[in-house]
Amino acid sequence: MESIECGAPVVLGRHFENFAAEAEAISATCGEARQETASGAASVLQTWLRDPAARTASLNSQRRALPDAEQIAKAYLEKLSPWLKKLCA
């Protein structure tokens, strides 16, 4: 999700369990973001590299699908808190 916040759209593969809800939201608003094969991912990336307007449209769709950056940071901290507490104990 950080890459989207930094201005780069993402291509998602089959395995995205840690942030399944976000992956589904991105896929729902930007269908080309979800690719099952390496060749499919490569094709999307080639399109984005050749066509800045397509890349920007995909990025904007993906940004709309995600909660704001503060919510993302809170979700990270919530998931990491059990390990952080062990480290700081």
C-alpha positions in Angstrom: 0.0 0.0 0.0 3.0 2.3 0.5 3.7 2.4 -3.2 0.2 3.7 -3.9 0.7 6.4 -1.3 4.0 7.3 -2.9 2.5 7.6 -6.4 3.0 4.2 -8.0 0.1 1.9 -8.8 0.5 -1.8 -7.9 -0.1 -5.1 -9.6 -1.3 -7.8 -7.2 -0.7 -11.5 -7.6 -2.5 -14.5 -6.1 -1.1 -14.3 -2.6 -2.0 -11.2 -0.7 -3.4 -12.6 2.6 -2.0 -10.0 5.0 -4.1 -7.3 3.4 -6.8 -9.2 1.7 -9.5 -6.5 2.2 -7.3 -3.9 0.6 -6.4 -6.2 -2.2 -10.1 -6.9 -2.9 -10.9 -3.2 -2.8 -8.1 -2.4 -5.3 -9.2 -5.2 -7.6 -12.8 -4.0 -7.5 -11.8 -0.5 -8.6 -8.9 -1.3 -10.8 -9.4 -4.7 -12.4 -6.1 -4.8 -14.2 -4.3 -4.6 -10.8 -5.1 -8.2 -10.1 -3.1 -10.6 -12.2 -2.7 -14.4 -11.8 0.3 -14.8 -14.0 3.7 -13.2 -14.5 2.9 -12.5 -18.1 -0.3 -10.8 -17.1 1.6 -8.6 -14.6 4.3 -7.8 -17.2 1.6 -6.8 -19.7 0.0 -4.4 -17.2 3.4 -2.9 -16.2 4.3 -2.4 -19.9 1.1 -0.6 -20.5 1.6 1.7 -17.5 5.2 2.4 -18.5 4.2 3.3 -22.1 1.0 5.2 -21.2 1.3 7.7 -18.4 -2.4 8.5 -18.6 -3.3 4.8 -18.1 -0.9 4.6 -15.2 -2.4 7.8 -13.6 -5.9 6.5 -14.0 -5.0 3.2 -12.4 -3.2 5.0 -9.5 -6.2 7.3 -8.9 -8.6 4.3 -8.9 -6.3 2.4 -6.4 -6.0 5.5 -4.2 -9.8 5.8 -4.0 -10.0 2.1 -3.0 -7.8 2.5 0.1 -8.5 4.2 3.4 -6.4 7.2 4.1 -2.8 6.9 5.1 -3.5 7.4 8.8 -5.9 4.5 8.8 -3.4 2.3 7.0 -0.7 3.2 9.6 -3.1 2.4 12.4 -3.9 -1.0 10.8 -0.1 -1.8 10.5 0.4 -0.9 14.2 -2.5 -3.0 15.3 -1.2 -6.0 13.4 2.3 -5.5 14.7 1.5 -4.6 18.3 1.7 -8.2 19.6 5.3 -8.5 18.3 6.3 -5.0 19.3 5.1 -5.6 22.9 7.2 -8.8 23.0 10.3 -6.8 21.7 9.8 -4.0 24.2 9.1 -6.3 27.2 
